[in-house]
Amino acid sequence: MNALLILINEIITLYLYTLFVYVIMTLLIQFQMINSYNKIINAIFRALISLHEPLLGKIRQFMPSLSGIDLSPVIVILLLSFLKNLIQDYRLGL
């Protein structure tokens, strides 16, 4: 059971890291600091979109519009950090 909790914890950590990369890439593409027509950049960005948009889209459904500011990644980061802390506390209790 402990190994399964460690695996879930590591998957959440990896998801959080890729979410940070997704948010930074989104900002860099919006400010035209990286070229989204580059095949490698486009492939990476499309993979990150397919990984993160299903969860972010569900969060956006329940959030009010804040004049163009998207806080859904912040909500996801907070929820996953809370889940990681719960797993860590449960694992230490075993």
GROMACS elastic network, one bead per residue, 0.5 to 0.9 nm:
[ bonds ]
;  ai    aj funct       b0    kb
    1     4     6  0.52195   500
    1     5     6  0.64485   500
    1     6     6  0.88104   500
    1    91     6  0.88431   500
    2     5     6  0.51766   500
    2     6     6  0.62953   500
    2     7     6  0.86959   500
    2    91     6  0.64386   500
    2    94     6  0.78959   500
    3     6     6  0.50703   500
    3     7     6  0.61931   500
    3     8     6  0.87109   500
    4     7     6  0.50361   500
    4     8     6  0.62329   500
    4     9     6  0.85486   500
    5     8     6  0.51110   500
    5     9     6  0.60705   500
    5    10     6  0.85967   500
    5    87     6  0.66199   500
    5    88     6  0.81826   500
    5    90     6  0.87889   500
    5    91     6  0.69555   500
    6     9     6  0.50117   500
    6    10     6  0.61760   500
    6    11     6  0.86448   500
    6    87     6  0.83461   500
    6    88     6  0.84922   500
    6    91     6  0.82585   500
    7    10     6  0.51379   500
    7    11     6  0.62023   500
    7    12     6  0.86659   500
    8    11     6  0.50862   500
    8    12     6  0.62188   500
    8    13     6  0.86145   500
    8    84     6  0.85452   500
    8    87     6  0.83858   500
    9    12     6  0.52049   500
    9    13     6  0.62646   500
    9    14     6  0.87478   500
    9    83     6  0.85856   500
    9    84     6  0.59481   500
    9    87     6  0.70088   500
    9    88     6  0.79101   500
   10    14     6  0.61527   500
   10    15     6  0.85337   500
   11    14     6  0.50801   500
   11    15     6  0.61112   500
   11    16     6  0.85938   500
   12    15     6  0.50060   500
   12    16     6  0.61623   500
   12    17     6  0.86954   500
   12    80     6  0.68004   500
   12    81     6  0.83666   500
   12    83     6  0.85720   500
   12    84     6  0.71789   500
   13    16     6  0.50978   500
   13    17     6  0.63149   500
   13    18     6  0.87406   500
   13    80     6  0.85266   500
   13    81     6  0.86572   500
   13    84     6  0.81733   500
   14    17     6  0.51325   500
   14    18     6  0.62714   500
   14    19     6  0.85437   500
   15    18     6  0.51883   500
   15    19     6  0.60723   500
   15    20     6  0.87256   500
   15    51     6  0.87244   500
   15    52     6  0.85423   500
   16    20     6  0.63216   500
   16    21     6  0.87363   500
   16    76     6  0.86758   500
   16    77     6  0.67236   500
   16    80     6  0.77083   500
   16    81     6  0.86317   500
   17    20     6  0.51811   500
   17    21     6  0.64238   500
   17    22     6  0.86849   500
   18    22     6  0.60638   500
   18    23     6  0.86520   500
   18    48     6  0.72620   500
   18    51     6  0.87941   500
   18    52     6  0.85384   500
   19    23     6  0.61921   500
   19    24     6  0.85788   500
   19    48     6  0.77954   500
   19    51     6  0.88254   500
   19    52     6  0.69260   500
   19    73     6  0.74904   500
   19    77     6  0.82775   500
   20    23     6  0.52281   500
   20    24     6  0.61833   500
   20    25     6  0.85078   500
   20    73     6  0.85422   500
   21    24     6  0.51708   500
   21    25     6  0.59640   500
   21    26     6  0.84507   500
   21    48     6  0.83053   500
   22    25     6  0.51391   500
   22    26     6  0.60504   500
   22    27     6  0.86704   500
   22    45     6  0.71944   500
   22    48     6  0.59895   500
   22    49     6  0.75191   500
   22    52     6  0.80003   500
   23    26     6  0.51028   500
   23    27     6  0.63462   500
   23    28     6  0.86948   500
   23    73     6  0.76560   500
   24    27     6  0.51850   500
   24    28     6  0.61541   500
   24    29     6  0.85939   500
   25    29     6  0.60136   500
   25    30     6  0.84500   500
   25    34     6  0.81726   500
   25    45     6  0.73576   500
   26    29     6  0.52181   500
   26    30     6  0.61280   500
   26    31     6  0.86801   500
   26    45     6  0.82572   500
   27    30     6  0.50567   500
   27    31     6  0.61942   500
   27    32     6  0.84255   500
   27    33     6  0.86046   500
   28    31     6  0.52346   500
   28    32     6  0.59766   500
   28    33     6  0.51173   500
   28    34     6  0.58976   500
   28    35     6  0.88233   500
   29    33     6  0.60721   500
   29    34     6  0.55868   500
   29    35     6  0.68477   500
   29    36     6  0.63884   500
   30    33     6  0.77664   500
   30    34     6  0.87669   500
   31    34     6  0.80982   500
   32    35     6  0.65544   500
   32    36     6  0.81758   500
   34    37     6  0.89306   500
   34    38     6  0.86569   500
   34    41     6  0.82253   500
   35    38     6  0.58046   500
   35    41     6  0.74294   500
   35    42     6  0.85384   500
   36    39     6  0.78022   500
   36    40     6  0.88396   500
   36    41     6  0.60115   500
   36    42     6  0.55390   500
   36    45     6  0.82822   500
   37    40     6  0.86741   500
   37    41     6  0.74099   500
   37    42     6  0.63125   500
   38    41     6  0.53598   500
   38    42     6  0.59196   500
   38    43     6  0.85290   500
   39    42     6  0.50484   500
   39    43     6  0.60311   500
   39    44     6  0.86012   500
   40    43     6  0.51289   500
   40    44     6  0.62077   500
   40    45     6  0.85120   500
   41    44     6  0.51941   500
   41    45     6  0.60054   500
   41    46     6  0.84940   500
   42    45     6  0.50793   500
   42    46     6  0.59910   500
   42    47     6  0.85132   500
   43    46     6  0.51856   500
   43    47     6  0.61775   500
   43    48     6  0.86426   500
   44    47     6  0.51727   500
   44    48     6  0.62492   500
   44    49     6  0.86416   500
   45    48     6  0.50567   500
   45    49     6  0.60983   500
   45    50     6  0.86578   500
   46    50     6  0.62059   500
   46    51     6  0.85622   500
   47    50     6  0.52095   500
   47    51     6  0.61963   500
   47    52     6  0.87239   500
   48    52     6  0.60336   500
   48    53     6  0.80419   500
   49    52     6  0.53813   500
   49    53     6  0.53784   500
   49    54     6  0.84346   500
   50    53     6  0.59214   500
   50    54     6  0.72197   500
   51    54     6  0.71287   500
   51    55     6  0.83410   500
   52    55     6  0.58087   500
   52    56     6  0.61498   500
   52    57     6  0.84548   500
   53    57     6  0.55253   500
   53    58     6  0.83323   500
   54    57     6  0.52478   500
   54    58     6  0.64544   500
   54    59     6  0.89029   500
   55    58     6  0.52665   500
   55    59     6  0.64253   500
   55    60     6  0.87505   500
   55    76     6  0.80237   500
   56    59     6  0.50876   500
   56    60     6  0.61362   500
   56    61     6  0.87891   500
   56    72     6  0.58598   500
   56    73     6  0.66930   500
   56    75     6  0.89199   500
   56    76     6  0.73515   500
   57    60     6  0.50285   500
   57    61     6  0.64332   500
   57    72     6  0.81548   500
   58    61     6  0.53286   500
   58    62     6  0.72467   500
   59    62     6  0.56754   500
   59    63     6  0.66083   500
   59    72     6  0.58913   500
   59    73     6  0.86573   500
   59    75     6  0.77213   500
   59    76     6  0.77691   500
   60    63     6  0.51240   500
   60    64     6  0.77943   500
   60    65     6  0.86109   500
   60    70     6  0.80834   500
   60    71     6  0.82763   500
   60    72     6  0.59885   500
   61    64     6  0.80549   500
   63    66     6  0.86479   500
   63    71     6  0.83483   500
   63    72     6  0.77682   500
   65    68     6  0.69860   500
   65    69     6  0.76251   500
   65    70     6  0.80965   500
   66    69     6  0.54112   500
   66    70     6  0.73390   500
   66    71     6  0.84802   500
   67    70     6  0.86890   500
   70    73     6  0.74081   500
   70    74     6  0.85374   500
   71    74     6  0.53008   500
   71    75     6  0.64828   500
   71    76     6  0.88602   500
   72    75     6  0.50660   500
   72    76     6  0.62151   500
   72    77     6  0.85996   500
   73    76     6  0.50364   500
   73    77     6  0.60524   500
   73    78     6  0.85562   500
   74    77     6  0.50796   500
   74    78     6  0.61699   500
   74    79     6  0.85998   500
   75    78     6  0.51524   500
   75    79     6  0.61234   500
   75    80     6  0.85699   500
   76    79     6  0.51098   500
   76    80     6  0.60165   500
   76    81     6  0.83719   500
   77    80     6  0.52606   500
   77    81     6  0.59652   500
   77    82     6  0.84910   500
   78    81     6  0.51323   500
   78    82     6  0.61307   500
   78    83     6  0.86259   500
   79    82     6  0.50946   500
   79    83     6  0.62192   500
   79    84     6  0.86610   500
   80    84     6  0.60773   500
   80    85     6  0.85622   500
   81    84     6  0.50050   500
   81    85     6  0.62210   500
   81    86     6  0.86522   500
   82    85     6  0.51120   500
   82    86     6  0.62618   500
   82    87     6  0.87024   500
   83    86     6  0.50365   500
   83    87     6  0.62100   500
   83    88     6  0.85555   500
   84    87     6  0.51058   500
   84    88     6  0.60911   500
   84    89     6  0.86248   500
   85    89     6  0.61100   500
   85    90     6  0.84989   500
   86    89     6  0.51681   500
   86    90     6  0.60746   500
   86    91     6  0.84462   500
   87    90     6  0.50872   500
   87    91     6  0.59417   500
   87    92     6  0.85286   500
   88    91     6  0.50947   500
   88    92     6  0.61834   500
   88    93     6  0.86103   500
   89    92     6  0.51977   500
   89    93     6  0.62207   500
   89    94     6  0.89214   500
   90    93     6  0.50336   500
   90    94     6  0.65167   500
   91    94     6  0.53633   500
